[in-house]
Amino acid sequence: MAAALLVAGTVGAAAPNAMAMQVESAAGEAEIEAIGQMVSDAFDLDYSTQKDAIRDAFIQIEARAKASAVRFASDPETSLKLRELQAIGAFYAAQHNDPDYGDVAGQQQEIAWLDETVRLLGPALAARGGDGDHYEFRGAAGQLFDHGLRFDDPRLAEWSAMRVQANRYRVKAIPDDWFEKVLLAEALYDHGWMTRDQALIDEANRIAASLPVDELRGSLRRKRDAVAAGEAPY
C-alpha cells in the first residue's frame, strides 16, 4: 500500500511539472515570435528618413532578446533562438549607427555591437553545422577585421579567424556562387598571412586558380600577388 501511494504521488507530481514545462515552452515561443515581429517592423521603417529610428528599434530588440534569453535559460533551444535574435539586434544596430570616421567613440560602440554579434552567432552556427544567420555573422566578422586593422585591436586575429569561418559557412550554403568563393579566398589570404599558416594560403591559391577569369576580382588578384611577393595582402 505504501509503495502504491509513493508511486501515485510521484506520478501526481510529474503531471504538474510537465504542464509547467509546456506553459514555459509556449511562453518562450511566444516571446520569440514577438521579438521576430519587432525585427520585421524595424525593417519596414524607411531608411532614408528613419535611420536613427531603425537603429533605436534594433537596440530595443537586442536588449529584450538578451533579457529573455536569461529568463528562458532553462530551455536551451529557446534560449539559443533568443541569443540569435539578440545578435540580429546588435548587428543591425551597428549597421544603422553610421558614425563619422573621426568619431572614435561611435566607432567603438559599433565594434562592441559587432563583437557581440559574432560571439553570439559563432556558437549558434557551430551548433547547427553552419545553418542559420551566416550572412550577419560574415558581415560582422568582416567589419571587425577592418576595424581591427584600423585600431590595431588585440582581437584582430580572433576576428580574422571568425571571418574565415563565416565565409566557409557562406560557401557551404551557396556552393555554386563564385562571389562567395572569392570572399573566402580573400579571407584565407589575409588570415594565412597574419598567422603564417601556409595551408590557408595554399587553399586560397587553389580557390583562385579554380575561378573563371571574369570572376577573379581585382581585390583577390592583389591579395594573391601581394602574398606571392612576400607582402601583406591587407
C-alpha atoms as a printed R data frame, in Angstrom:
    type eleno elety resid chain resno      x      y       z
1   ATOM     1    CA   MET     A     1  0.000  0.000   0.000
2   ATOM     2    CA   ALA     A     2  2.777  2.420   0.954
3   ATOM     3    CA   ALA     A     3  4.636  1.651  -2.275
4   ATOM     4    CA   ALA     A     4  1.484  2.219  -4.301
5   ATOM     5    CA   LEU     A     5  0.891  5.557  -2.593
6   ATOM     6    CA   LEU     A     6  4.504  6.554  -3.285
7   ATOM     7    CA   VAL     A     7  4.161  5.732  -6.978
8   ATOM     8    CA   ALA     A     8  0.867  7.597  -7.177
9   ATOM     9    CA   GLY     A     9  2.423 10.608  -5.510
10  ATOM    10    CA   THR     A    10  5.347 10.570  -7.922
11  ATOM    11    CA   VAL     A    11  3.049 10.388 -10.940
12  ATOM    12    CA   GLY     A    12  0.896 13.141  -9.493
13  ATOM    13    CA   ALA     A    13  3.899 15.417  -9.022
14  ATOM    14    CA   ALA     A    14  5.191 14.719 -12.517
15  ATOM    15    CA   ALA     A    15  1.977 15.875 -14.183
16  ATOM    16    CA   PRO     A    16  2.114 19.469 -12.880
17  ATOM    17    CA   ASN     A    17  5.818 19.617 -13.718
18  ATOM    18    CA   ALA     A    18  5.152 18.534 -17.292
19  ATOM    19    CA   MET     A    19  2.338 21.055 -17.565
20  ATOM    20    CA   ALA     A    20  4.587 23.820 -16.224
21  ATOM    21    CA   MET     A    21  7.227 22.928 -18.801
22  ATOM    22    CA   GLN     A    22  4.645 23.116 -21.583
23  ATOM    23    CA   VAL     A    23  3.473 26.512 -20.366
24  ATOM    24    CA   GLU     A    24  7.062 27.766 -20.179
25  ATOM    25    CA   SER     A    25  7.825 26.425 -23.660
26  ATOM    26    CA   ALA     A    26  4.743 28.125 -25.090
27  ATOM    27    CA   ALA     A    27  5.743 31.376 -23.403
28  ATOM    28    CA   GLY     A    28  9.208 31.094 -24.912
29  ATOM    29    CA   GLU     A    29  7.841 30.525 -28.403
30  ATOM    30    CA   ALA     A    30  5.510 33.495 -27.979
31  ATOM    31    CA   GLU     A    31  8.440 35.680 -26.947
32  ATOM    32    CA   ILE     A    32 10.486 34.565 -29.965
33  ATOM    33    CA   GLU     A    33  7.542 35.377 -32.233
34  ATOM    34    CA   ALA     A    34  7.038 38.782 -30.594
35  ATOM    35    CA   ILE     A    35 10.689 39.753 -30.997
36  ATOM    36    CA   GLY     A    36 10.677 38.431 -34.545
37  ATOM    37    CA   GLN     A    37  7.779 40.785 -35.255
38  ATOM    38    CA   MET     A    38  9.826 43.643 -33.801
39  ATOM    39    CA   VAL     A    39 12.572 42.783 -36.300
40  ATOM    40    CA   SER     A    40 10.082 42.819 -39.186
41  ATOM    41    CA   ASP     A    41  8.640 46.128 -38.014
42  ATOM    42    CA   ALA     A    42 12.122 47.664 -37.797
43  ATOM    43    CA   PHE     A    43 12.899 46.632 -41.369
44  ATOM    44    CA   ASP     A    44  9.621 48.176 -42.519
45  ATOM    45    CA   LEU     A    45 10.830 51.646 -41.474
46  ATOM    46    CA   ASP     A    46 12.107 53.978 -44.195
47  ATOM    47    CA   TYR     A    47 15.913 54.055 -44.158
48  ATOM    48    CA   SER     A    48 16.104 57.393 -45.960
49  ATOM    49    CA   THR     A    49 14.093 59.235 -43.304
50  ATOM    50    CA   GLN     A    50 14.106 56.966 -40.226
51  ATOM    51    CA   LYS     A    51 17.643 55.609 -39.968
52  ATOM    52    CA   ASP     A    52 18.032 56.599 -36.314
53  ATOM    53    CA   ALA     A    53 14.631 55.111 -35.505
54  ATOM    54    CA   ILE     A    54 15.717 51.846 -37.126
55  ATOM    55    CA   ARG     A    55 18.909 51.832 -35.047
56  ATOM    56    CA   ASP     A    56 16.942 52.519 -31.862
57  ATOM    57    CA   ALA     A    57 14.466 49.752 -32.706
58  ATOM    58    CA   PHE     A    58 17.294 47.242 -33.058
59  ATOM    59    CA   ILE     A    59 18.832 48.437 -29.794
60  ATOM    60    CA   GLN     A    60 15.489 47.627 -28.140
61  ATOM    61    CA   ILE     A    61 15.417 44.241 -29.877
62  ATOM    62    CA   GLU     A    62 18.919 43.440 -28.623
63  ATOM    63    CA   ALA     A    63 18.013 44.400 -25.046
64  ATOM    64    CA   ARG     A    64 14.728 42.493 -24.969
65  ATOM    65    CA   ALA     A    65 16.173 39.350 -26.535
66  ATOM    66    CA   LYS     A    66 19.124 39.439 -24.135
67  ATOM    67    CA   ALA     A    67 16.839 39.664 -21.095
68  ATOM    68    CA   SER     A    68 14.525 36.973 -22.452
69  ATOM    69    CA   ALA     A    69 17.419 34.599 -23.135
70  ATOM    70    CA   VAL     A    70 18.268 34.807 -19.437
71  ATOM    71    CA   ARG     A    71 14.623 34.322 -18.480
72  ATOM    72    CA   PHE     A    72 14.328 31.158 -20.591
73  ATOM    73    CA   ALA     A    73 17.816 29.835 -19.863
74  ATOM    74    CA   SER     A    74 16.370 26.532 -18.611
75  ATOM    75    CA   ASP     A    75 15.165 25.794 -22.175
76  ATOM    76    CA   PRO     A    76 18.363 25.514 -24.279
77  ATOM    77    CA   GLU     A    77 16.715 25.717 -27.709
78  ATOM    78    CA   THR     A    78 14.541 28.693 -26.793
79  ATOM    79    CA   SER     A    79 17.493 30.443 -25.201
80  ATOM    80    CA   LEU     A    80 19.615 29.801 -28.306
81  ATOM    81    CA   LYS     A    81 16.968 31.308 -30.598
82  ATOM    82    CA   LEU     A    82 16.732 34.344 -28.347
83  ATOM    83    CA   ARG     A    83 20.509 34.753 -28.384
84  ATOM    84    CA   GLU     A    84 20.352 34.689 -32.173
85  ATOM    85    CA   LEU     A    85 17.732 37.440 -32.082
86  ATOM    86    CA   GLN     A    86 19.947 39.364 -29.674
87  ATOM    87    CA   ALA     A    87 22.742 39.087 -32.236
88  ATOM    88    CA   ILE     A    88 20.433 40.302 -35.006
89  ATOM    89    CA   GLY     A    89 19.565 43.312 -32.856
90  ATOM    90    CA   ALA     A    90 23.217 44.091 -32.204
91  ATOM    91    CA   PHE     A    91 24.269 43.629 -35.835
92  ATOM    92    CA   TYR     A    92 21.604 45.850 -37.351
93  ATOM    93    CA   ALA     A    93 22.017 48.469 -34.628
94  ATOM    94    CA   ALA     A    94 25.632 48.668 -35.810
95  ATOM    95    CA   GLN     A    95 24.593 48.862 -39.467
96  ATOM    96    CA   HIS     A    96 22.333 51.833 -38.766
97  ATOM    97    CA   ASN     A    97 24.706 53.593 -36.369
98  ATOM    98    CA   ASP     A    98 26.943 55.061 -39.096
99  ATOM    99    CA   PRO     A    99 29.364 57.202 -37.055
100 ATOM   100    CA   ASP     A   100 31.714 59.618 -38.790
101 ATOM   101    CA   TYR     A   101 35.181 58.239 -39.489
102 ATOM   102    CA   GLY     A   102 36.665 60.566 -36.879
103 ATOM   103    CA   ASP     A   103 34.060 59.682 -34.246
104 ATOM   104    CA   VAL     A   104 36.164 57.185 -32.301
105 ATOM   105    CA   ALA     A   105 33.589 56.741 -29.527
106 ATOM   106    CA   GLY     A   106 30.930 55.979 -32.125
107 ATOM   107    CA   GLN     A   107 33.273 53.560 -33.883
108 ATOM   108    CA   GLN     A   108 33.972 51.777 -30.595
109 ATOM   109    CA   GLN     A   109 30.245 51.395 -29.918
110 ATOM   110    CA   GLU     A   110 29.885 49.888 -33.369
111 ATOM   111    CA   ILE     A   111 32.738 47.484 -32.610
112 ATOM   112    CA   ALA     A   112 31.029 46.466 -29.363
113 ATOM   113    CA   TRP     A   113 27.813 45.602 -31.205
114 ATOM   114    CA   LEU     A   114 29.660 43.717 -33.929
115 ATOM   115    CA   ASP     A   115 31.740 41.788 -31.409
116 ATOM   116    CA   GLU     A   116 28.554 40.872 -29.555
117 ATOM   117    CA   THR     A   117 27.132 39.624 -32.848
118 ATOM   118    CA   VAL     A   118 29.971 37.241 -33.666
119 ATOM   119    CA   ARG     A   119 30.245 35.913 -30.106
120 ATOM   120    CA   LEU     A   120 26.565 35.010 -30.125
121 ATOM   121    CA   LEU     A   121 26.230 33.735 -33.693
122 ATOM   122    CA   GLY     A   122 29.515 31.816 -33.775
123 ATOM   123    CA   PRO     A   123 28.431 29.168 -31.240
124 ATOM   124    CA   ALA     A   124 24.869 29.099 -32.614
125 ATOM   125    CA   LEU     A   125 26.075 28.426 -36.156
126 ATOM   126    CA   ALA     A   126 28.591 25.847 -34.972
127 ATOM   127    CA   ALA     A   127 25.826 24.016 -33.109
128 ATOM   128    CA   ARG     A   128 23.797 23.851 -36.332
129 ATOM   129    CA   GLY     A   129 26.579 22.956 -38.720
130 ATOM   130    CA   GLY     A   130 26.657 26.434 -40.209
131 ATOM   131    CA   ASP     A   131 22.914 26.706 -40.830
132 ATOM   132    CA   GLY     A   132 21.426 29.984 -39.664
133 ATOM   133    CA   ASP     A   133 22.377 33.647 -39.716
134 ATOM   134    CA   HIS     A   134 25.671 33.252 -41.597
135 ATOM   135    CA   TYR     A   135 25.073 36.435 -43.611
136 ATOM   136    CA   GLU     A   136 25.111 38.560 -40.452
137 ATOM   137    CA   PHE     A   137 27.993 36.540 -38.998
138 ATOM   138    CA   ARG     A   138 30.075 37.139 -42.121
139 ATOM   139    CA   GLY     A   139 29.113 40.819 -42.237
140 ATOM   140    CA   ALA     A   140 30.059 41.402 -38.609
141 ATOM   141    CA   ALA     A   141 33.325 39.456 -38.834
142 ATOM   142    CA   GLY     A   142 34.368 41.300 -41.990
143 ATOM   143    CA   GLN     A   143 33.666 44.696 -40.480
144 ATOM   144    CA   LEU     A   144 35.513 43.728 -37.305
145 ATOM   145    CA   PHE     A   145 38.512 42.732 -39.417
146 ATOM   146    CA   ASP     A   146 38.582 46.223 -40.929
147 ATOM   147    CA   HIS     A   147 38.123 47.879 -37.540
148 ATOM   148    CA   GLY     A   148 40.812 45.668 -36.059
149 ATOM   149    CA   LEU     A   149 43.319 46.763 -38.677
150 ATOM   150    CA   ARG     A   150 42.456 50.416 -38.202
151 ATOM   151    CA   PHE     A   151 42.629 50.429 -34.400
152 ATOM   152    CA   ASP     A   152 45.318 47.750 -34.018
153 ATOM   153    CA   ASP     A   153 42.865 45.818 -31.855
154 ATOM   154    CA   PRO     A   154 44.321 42.809 -29.989
155 ATOM   155    CA   ARG     A   155 41.265 40.777 -31.019
156 ATOM   156    CA   LEU     A   156 42.123 41.115 -34.717
157 ATOM   157    CA   ALA     A   157 43.461 37.577 -35.190
158 ATOM   158    CA   GLU     A   158 40.384 36.128 -33.494
159 ATOM   159    CA   TRP     A   159 38.058 38.198 -35.660
160 ATOM   160    CA   SER     A   160 40.060 37.202 -38.729
161 ATOM   161    CA   ALA     A   161 39.564 33.514 -37.905
162 ATOM   162    CA   MET     A   162 35.839 34.148 -37.497
163 ATOM   163    CA   ARG     A   163 35.812 35.870 -40.894
164 ATOM   164    CA   VAL     A   164 37.303 32.755 -42.488
165 ATOM   165    CA   GLN     A   165 34.771 30.503 -40.755
166 ATOM   166    CA   ALA     A   166 31.897 32.786 -41.732
167 ATOM   167    CA   ASN     A   167 32.928 32.659 -45.381
168 ATOM   168    CA   ARG     A   168 33.184 28.862 -45.182
169 ATOM   169    CA   TYR     A   169 29.577 28.791 -43.992
170 ATOM   170    CA   ARG     A   170 28.544 31.011 -46.893
171 ATOM   171    CA   VAL     A   171 30.274 28.794 -49.463
172 ATOM   172    CA   LYS     A   172 28.666 25.734 -47.894
173 ATOM   173    CA   ALA     A   173 25.243 27.393 -48.116
174 ATOM   174    CA   ILE     A   174 25.732 28.687 -51.694
175 ATOM   175    CA   PRO     A   175 28.313 26.323 -53.232
176 ATOM   176    CA   ASP     A   176 27.808 27.409 -56.854
177 ATOM   177    CA   ASP     A   177 28.280 31.132 -56.226
178 ATOM   178    CA   TRP     A   178 31.709 32.269 -57.452
179 ATOM   179    CA   PHE     A   179 31.481 35.525 -55.490
180 ATOM   180    CA   GLU     A   180 31.249 33.629 -52.194
181 ATOM   181    CA   LYS     A   181 34.380 31.683 -53.137
182 ATOM   182    CA   VAL     A   182 36.187 34.931 -53.941
183 ATOM   183    CA   LEU     A   183 35.394 36.306 -50.488
184 ATOM   184    CA   LEU     A   184 36.546 33.073 -48.851
185 ATOM   185    CA   ALA     A   185 39.827 33.172 -50.763
186 ATOM   186    CA   GLU     A   186 40.395 36.797 -49.746
187 ATOM   187    CA   ALA     A   187 39.781 35.944 -46.096
188 ATOM   188    CA   LEU     A   188 42.143 32.966 -46.365
189 ATOM   189    CA   TYR     A   189 44.939 35.090 -47.837
190 ATOM   190    CA   ASP     A   190 44.539 37.667 -45.073
191 ATOM   191    CA   HIS     A   191 44.353 35.171 -42.230
192 ATOM   192    CA   GLY     A   192 47.000 32.883 -43.673
193 ATOM   193    CA   TRP     A   193 49.418 35.793 -43.913
194 ATOM   194    CA   MET     A   194 48.528 37.080 -40.456
195 ATOM   195    CA   THR     A   195 49.047 33.693 -38.791
196 ATOM   196    CA   ARG     A   196 51.828 32.472 -41.106
197 ATOM   197    CA   ASP     A   197 49.673 29.463 -41.968
198 ATOM   198    CA   GLN     A   198 50.827 28.242 -45.374
199 ATOM   199    CA   ALA     A   199 47.993 25.718 -45.579
200 ATOM   200    CA   LEU     A   200 45.452 28.553 -45.642
201 ATOM   201    CA   ILE     A   201 47.420 30.388 -48.318
202 ATOM   202    CA   ASP     A   202 47.620 27.193 -50.374
203 ATOM   203    CA   GLU     A   203 43.854 26.785 -50.043
204 ATOM   204    CA   ALA     A   204 43.337 30.366 -51.200
205 ATOM   205    CA   ASN     A   205 45.612 29.728 -54.184
206 ATOM   206    CA   ARG     A   206 43.588 26.666 -55.151
207 ATOM   207    CA   ILE     A   207 40.336 28.614 -54.978
208 ATOM   208    CA   ALA     A   208 41.790 31.481 -57.024
209 ATOM   209    CA   ALA     A   209 43.068 29.026 -59.645
210 ATOM   210    CA   SER     A   210 39.633 27.405 -59.913
211 ATOM   211    CA   LEU     A   211 37.794 30.648 -60.662
212 ATOM   212    CA   PRO     A   212 36.809 31.694 -64.184
213 ATOM   213    CA   VAL     A   213 38.931 34.626 -65.342
214 ATOM   214    CA   ASP     A   214 35.968 37.004 -65.356
215 ATOM   215    CA   GLU     A   215 35.158 36.091 -61.730
216 ATOM   216    CA   LEU     A   216 38.655 36.816 -60.420
217 ATOM   217    CA   ARG     A   217 38.117 40.207 -58.827
218 ATOM   218    CA   GLY     A   218 40.903 42.752 -58.756
219 ATOM   219    CA   SER     A   219 40.922 42.715 -54.956
220 ATOM   220    CA   LEU     A   220 41.577 38.968 -54.951
221 ATOM   221    CA   ARG     A   221 44.322 39.262 -57.572
222 ATOM   222    CA   ARG     A   222 46.014 41.958 -55.500
223 ATOM   223    CA   LYS     A   223 45.937 39.809 -52.381
224 ATOM   224    CA   ARG     A   224 47.231 36.771 -54.262
225 ATOM   225    CA   ASP     A   225 50.036 38.746 -55.866
226 ATOM   226    CA   ALA     A   226 50.975 40.501 -52.617
227 ATOM   227    CA   VAL     A   227 51.335 37.220 -50.740
228 ATOM   228    CA   ALA     A   228 53.354 35.728 -53.600
229 ATOM   229    CA   ALA     A   229 55.675 38.754 -53.396
230 ATOM   230    CA   GLY     A   230 56.078 38.362 -49.642
231 ATOM   231    CA   GLU     A   231 53.936 41.391 -48.807
232 ATOM   232    CA   ALA     A   232 50.918 41.792 -46.540
233 ATOM   233    CA   PRO     A   233 47.679 41.385 -48.516
234 ATOM   234    CA   TYR     A   234 45.763 43.929 -46.420
